[in-house]
């Protein structure tokens, strides 16, 4: 494996690296951790971070795209204000969750890792269907087993959860009430979309 070079790069090489970085972010199908970016570009971590930040600033000034840090990595995304244009080409595929699923997701997000009996103790109702729905949507995952009677599964959120809510890490989780309001908004948007589809089918 090649070793990263540590000497300062000249301007021409720097611009070439930024163009390479642009290509890498364009084809990446998930957020790239800083370590991965440095490995691909064959530069030290601090140099990779500097290139990412420089590219992000350049995109901020001139592009409808953005370079953002999310879900523990970096990726190229479209700016929210241009979503209506993109939707005309590719109608968004919304994640449709029930209110119960959102309640379970909130409990897992703020108490992870947590078992199903612990979730049901907090909710007071059976949560198996909600947990299965969240697993199918890739928003939670099994991260182990609790060392107790029956060794129940431990659930935690996934990188996809961070992406959905635009978080770089779990440390950025907002106060629970604020997160619940954001989740309720997503639920309302999904229901509005369903209503529009039903109206369209009836007409």
Secondary structure, 3 states (H helix, E strand, C coil): CCCCECCCCCHHHHHHHHHHHHHHHHHCCCCECHHHHHHHHCECHHHHHHHHHHHHHHHHHHCCEEEEEECCEEEEEECHHHHHHHHHHCCCCCCCCCHHHHHHHHHHHHHCCECHHHHHHHHCCCCHHHHHHHHHCCCEEEEEECCCCCCCEEEEECHHHHHHCCCCCHHHCCCHHHHHHHHHHHHHHHHHHHHHHHHHHHC
